[in-house]
Amino acid sequence: MTHTHVAGSIHADATSRAPGWLALPDDVNALLPRLWSRNVAKDDDGVLTVAGVDVAELAERCGTPVYVVDEDDLRARARAFAEAFAGWEVYYAAKSFLCTAVARWVSEEGLGLDVCTGGELAVAQRAGVDLSRVGLHGNNKSLDELRQGLTAGVGRIIVDSFDEIGRLSALAAELGVRARVMVRVTTGVEAHTHEYIATAHEDQKFGFSIAGGQAARALQACADAASLDLRGIHSHIGSQIFEPDGFEVAARRTLRLHAEHARATGVELPELDLGGGFGIAYTSADTPADPVVLAGALRRIVEAECAAQGVAVPHLSIEPGRAISGPSAFALYRVGTVKQVLLDGGTSRTYVAVDGGMSDNIRTALYAAEYSATLANRRSDAPPALARVVGKHCEGGDILVRDEFLPADVRPGDLVAVPASGAYSRSMASNYNHVPRPPVVAVRDGEVRTLIRRETVEDLLALDVG
């Protein structure tokens, strides 16, 4: 469901018990495995564990809220995409979640890194990854960011406007380098996802439109610039996409442009990036595809379209997006208050307020995203009750989990875990209401280590120099 305004959806949903996709569970304590990383389970007492460490210990050592990353799971997901798409370049989405440790992990598992700001590039530089396998995205890169990318030696810069083509061409000439570039195009594909994360329809800020010849002119402008090395075309249709159908249309239109450029110039561009943005399971309604299935479908699509256009298959790359980081982490919260809210028709909903909120996961408020949750610190014999997990912020839209069945006896002091919190939670976190951002910890083989420490009030005050 796509909501235009979170407050409207809240009030609209308040008259019903639960959405159609949310089934009453047979066992409210049980986990749905596809929502959780591979090393997460519950012990005989109902306590959630990850890689041999229980959440009670994590809460005691690290405090709450806290993002908990299953390192082996993240590495295995990165490795699975590298293996399924062997012969292709696979780029990890830095914007989904980035720190120096994760940059090293994905590099060690054979992936490149996709960054879109100077700050993300600085993390890659600090992590010591191979910068020739880093791509620099962004629709409004500053001159300083372009200079940073060129002097660092990034493997490719994805250009997004005629202004940028001119700016980058002049800067590369000034620095005496030849910038490797790809041209981002919009294919007009309407991806089946939220409008804010669909990126290939015409009326939005990214890329050059294929319709009307804008993309063809951008390719020619790059080819004509002596200081630019035009490598190919980049297409990205959006995020949280489950089916390969949209990629088939995008590949057809992109490869037609590729072939038209070759006929006009006599040069077949050596590379093509099909983007990605593959979906993950946030709730029981989501059924993500296996990387092997995705790879097979995309290979068939590209081979068929290249044959139809009479061109060789270029060197291909993809960007799996949240599919690597998202399922590999959960967020852990402590319950502060519980209240029953009467709804129309004599039903009720349990509002479970935790010590985090929209400052550590904005997606529910921003996209009307759906999440799941589980009672994490004990087994309960109470029946399931329809619950809404909310935060501590002064906003009616401060919701973490809109609809979930939790035990009817959930109470203050309990721990609640939200799966699939590894992507776009910490990376989009804020200090709204002057709340410090939570830490990120990694767990592997029974050991816990901090990747990003918890912010403190002192950190916030240190920035206030008024």
N, C-alpha and C positions, 0 to 999 in steps of 0.2 A: 504494500500500500504506500502511495506517495502522498504526503500531506503538504499543503501549501503553507500552513502555519501551525506550529506545535501546540499553541494554546487551543486552537480550534479542534485539533485532533483529540486533545485531552478531553475536552468537554463532550465531543461527539462520542468518544469511546466510553464515557462514564455511565452510559445507560445500558451497556451490555456487560455480560459477565466476562467473557474471554473471546479473543479472535478465533476464527475457524481453524487456524493452523495449530492452535495450542490445545492439545488433548489432555484430559484429566489423567495423570500418571497412575499406573498400578502401584508403583513404589516411589513415593516422593523423595526418598533418599538416593535413588539410583541415578547414575550418570549416563548420559547418551554419549557413547565413545567418540563419535565423529565431531563433537563440539570441543573436545579437549585434546591437549597434546598427548603423545603416546606414553609418557611416563607419569601421567596423572591417574590416580585411583582413589578409592575409599577403603580404609581398613575395616576390621570387624566392628569397630566402635563408631563407624560412620564418619571418621575424620578424613578429610581430604589430604592426600599426600602427593608430592611431586619428586620423582627421582630419589625416593627414600627419605624425604624430609616432610614432616607433617606441618600443616598450616598453623597449628597452635605454636609450634616452635618458631616458625617464620614471623608470626605476629609478635612474639615476645622479643625476638632478636632485632627485627627491622621496623616494628611499629606498623600501623595501618593509617591510611591506605598504602598499598604497595603493589607494584607490577612485578609479577613473578614469571621469569622466562625459563622454559625448559630447553637448556642449551642443546642437548642431543637431538631434540625434536626439530629445532630450527635448522641445525646443521643437516639433518636428514632430509628435510624438505628442500633445502637448497641443492643438495646432492641429487635428489630425485629429479628436479627440473634439469640440472646439468646433464644427467644421464639420459633422460627421455628425449631431450633436444640436442643430443650429441651431434656435433658438426655445426650447430648454431651458436651464436653468442647469446647468453642469458644475463640480463642485467637486474640486479636487486634494486628495489625501489627505496632509496634512502629516505624519501619523505614518509614512508610508512612507519619506520622507526630506525633511528641511527644513533650509534655511539661508536667509539673507537673499537671496542671489542667485537660488536656485530659486524662492522666493516671488515675486520680481520677474518671472522668466521666465514662469511660468505665468500671472501676472496680465497681462503684456504679450500673451500668446497668447489671452486672452479667458476665462480660467477664474477661478472663485472659489476660495476656500481653506477647507478643512474642518480645524479644529483641535479638540483635545480636552483641552488643559491650558492653564494660565496661561502656562507657558513657551513653548508653541507660539504662543499669541496674541502674546506679547512679540516673537517673531521677526517675525510679520506686521506688528506695529506698527513695528518697527525698519526693516523693508523698505519701508515707506511705501505698502503696497497699499491699495486701497479697502476699508475695513473694513466697509462696507455689504454687501460680497460675501464676508464671512467668516461661517461657521457655527461655533458652539461646541457641541461634543459632550461626552459624558462621563457615566458612570453615578453619579459621586460628586463633582460639582463642589463645591469649597469656597465659602464665602461670599465670600472674597477673589477667587476666580476669577469668580464671578458678577458681583461689583462691577466687576472689571476689564473684563468683557465689556460690561456696560451703559454704563460711562463711556467706553469706547472706541467704542461705537456699532456693535457687530457687527450684521450683518443679521438673524441669527436665532439663537436658543438652542434646542437640541433637548432637551426635558425628558424625564427618564427615571424619575422616581419621584414619588409624592405628596408625600414630604418636600420634594423640590426645587420642586415647584409652589408649595407654601406659602412656602418660603424665598425663591424668586424673586419671588413676588407681593409679599411684604412689603418686600423690598429695592427693587424698582422703585417702589413707592409712596413709600418713604422718599426716593428720589432724584428723585422727580417725573417719572419717565419711564414710557413704556408699552413693555414688553418684547415684541418679536416672537418668538413661540414656535412650535415644531412638536412634536408628541407622537410619541415613538418607540414603535412597536408591534412585537410579535413575532407572526408570522403562522402559526407552527407548521410552516413549510416545513423539510424536512431537506435542506439543500444538500449536494451531493456534493463534500465537501471534508473536511479534517481537522477533528475535533471541536472543537479549540481555536479555529478560525477560522470555524466555522459559528455564526451569531448570530441565527437566526430560530426555532430550536426552543424549546420551552417552558421546559425546565429549564436556564436560564442567567441571567446577571445583567443582561442588557440589556433595557430596554423594558417596555411594558405588554402583557400577553397579551390578544389579541382574544377568545380562548375565555374564557367565563365573564363577559364584560362589563367586565373591568378597563380595557381601552383606552377603551371608551365612557365610563366614569366619569371617566377622566383628561381626555378631550376636554371633557366637561361642566364639570369643575373649572376648566379653563383658560378656557373661555368665560364662566364666572361671575365670574372675577377681573377687576376693573375695570382693574388695572394690567398685565394681560396682553393682548396682541393675538394671538389664535390664528390662525395662518396655514394650518395643515394637518397632515397625517400624514406621518410618516417611517418607512420600512421598510428594513431591511438584512438580507439573508439570509446573508451571509458573504463570504469572500474566495477568490481563486483558483478562480473559477467560469467554466466554458467554454460552457455551454449556456444558452439563454434559458428553458428549461422551468420552472425554479424560479421565475423572475420572473413567469411566467404565473399560477401558483398564488398567489404573494404579491400580485400586482396584483389578482387577483379578490377575495381576502379583504380587502385594504386598501380597495379601491373599494366593496365592500359596506358596510364600516364608514363610509366617507365618505358614502355615500348614506343610511345609517341615521341618521347625525348630522344630515344635511340635512333629512330628514323629521321628525326630532324637534324641531329648532330653527327650521326655515324658512330656514336659512342654509347655502349650499354653500361649504365652505371653499375658498379660492382656490388653494392649493398642494398638491402631492404630491411626495414624494421617494421614488424607488424604490431608493435605495442603489446598489449596483453590485458592486464587488469583482471585476472581470473578470480572468480568468486570463492568464498569460503563459507563454512557453516556457522552462522550465528545462532540459529534456532533449529528446531526439528523440521522446519519447512524447507531448509536449504540442503541441496544435494550437489556438492561440488564434484567436478570431474577429476579423474586421476590424470596426472601429468602425461602418462603414456598415451592415454586416450586423446588428450588435447594435442599432443605432438603428432600423432598419426593423422588426425583430422586436418591439422594445419599443413602438414607435408603434402597430403593429397590435394588440398585446395591450391597450394602454390604451384605444384607440378602441373596440375591441369590447366591453370591459368597461363603459366609460362608457355606451355605447349600451344595453347589457343592463340597466344600473341606472337608466337614464333621467336621467343627470346630464351636465352639461357637462364637457368635458375640462379639468381644472385646469392651472395653470402647473406644469410638470414639472421635476424636477431629478434628476441622477444623480451618483454618486461612483465614477469608474473605478478608484480604488484604485491598486494597484501597476502597472497597465497603462501608466502614463506614466513613472514613475521606474525601474521594475524593469529593463526591457530596455536602458535607456540608459546603463548603467554596468557595468563589470567590475571585479573585484578582482585585483590583481597581487601575486604572492608570489614569494619566492626559496626554492629548495629547499635544505634544510640537510643532511638525511640520507636515504638510500634503503636499504631492507632488504627481503629476500625472506622471506616467511612461508609455510611449507609448510602446505597444507590437506589435509583428508581426501581420499583417493583419489589421492594423488600429485601433485595440482595445487598451484599456489602463487599468492600475490598479492604484488604489489609495493606496499609501504608507502612513500609519498612524504611526508616530513615537511617542512612549510614554516614560515616565520617568523611566521605568524599563527595563527588557529585559532578556537575557539568564542568568544573574546572579541570578534572582529570579525565573526563570522557564527554566531549561536546556532541558526539555524533547523534545521540538520541534526540537532543534538542535541535540540532542543525539539519539532520536528514530524516528525522522520524525513524531512525535506525532501530531495529529490533535486536534484543539481546536475551540471553538466558541467564539463570543464576541457580546456585544450590546452597543449602545450609552446609557449612564446611567444617564445623568443629564438633559435631556430634550426630548420632543417629536419633531420629524422632519416631515415636509411635503414633503421633498425632495425624489426623487426616489432612489432606492437602487443602490449602486455602488460596484463593486468588489473591495475588500480592502485586504491589507495585513498589519497586526499589527506587527510592528517591534520595537526593543529596541534602546538604546542609546550607545551600545557597539561597539567597533571598529572591528566588524566581519561581513562579508556578511551573515553568517548563523545565525545572531542574530534576530531570528524570534520568535514571541510569537504565532501568529495565522496566519497560512499560507494562508487560503482562507476563506473569510467571506463577506457577503453583509452588508455594513453599509450605512447610509444615505449619499447621495452625498455631503451634506453640512457639513460633519464633519469638525471641525476646531480646531485650537489651543485653549487650555483652556477647551475643552470638557473632560468629564470623560468617560472612557471605562471600562467595567467590563467583566472579563473572567471567566465563570463558571467552575465547577469541578476542582478547583485549590487547593483543600485541601490535596491532596496526592502528595508527591514527588515534591512539589514546594519549600516550606520553608526548607524541610529536605534535599534537594539537592542544596540549594542555595549556592552561593559563593560570594567572594569579587572581582571578576574579574574587572579589571580597577580601583581597589580600590573604588568600590561602596559599601557603607554600606548596609547590608541586611534589608529588610522591617520588620515592626512589624507585629504581629498577634494579632487581637482583636476579642473578642467574643461579640455577641449581643444576648440578651434574654429579652423579654418583655419590649422593649424600652430602655434598659440599655446597655451601652457599657463599656467593661472593657478590659484592656490590658493583654494578656497572655504572650507575648514576646515583650519587648520594641524594638524600632528601634535602630539599631546600629548607631554609629556616627563615623565621621572621627577620633575623639579623641580615640575611641575604637581601631581603626586600628593602629593609631600611637603608642598607648600604648604597642603594641606587637613588635614594631620595636625598638630593643635595640642596633642596630649596631653602 
